[in-house]
Amino acid sequence: MKADIHPDYHMITVQMTDGTTYQVRSTWGKEGDTMTLDIDPTSHPAWTGGSAKLMDTGGRVSRFKNKYAGLGF
């Protein structure tokens, strides 16, 4: 095994959006740093089953819906 090619793994704290924390080994940051998540499995609609809101910038979603209206989208 080559020396000095592997990343430095250390313990960090991950803080979820609801305030809960857990310890994990990572290459992010330095030993003892806290990573605060903006989106996590407790709040993201993909994991919670909630409905996602489409952001229509420049009418792209509207144009898509009009173009493919006959296909049942």
FENFEN-V576185 format. One record per pair of residues at least 6 apart in sequence whose C-alpha atoms are under 6 Angstrom apart, sorted by the first residue. I is the first residue (numbers start at 0). GAP is how many residues later the second one is. Records with the same first field share a line. If there is no record, write none. Layout:
I=GAP, GAP
This chain:
7=19
8=17, 18
9=15, 16, 21
10=13, 14, 20
11=11, 12, 19, 20, 21, 22
12=9, 10, 21
13=7, 8, 20, 21
14=6, 21
15=21
40=6
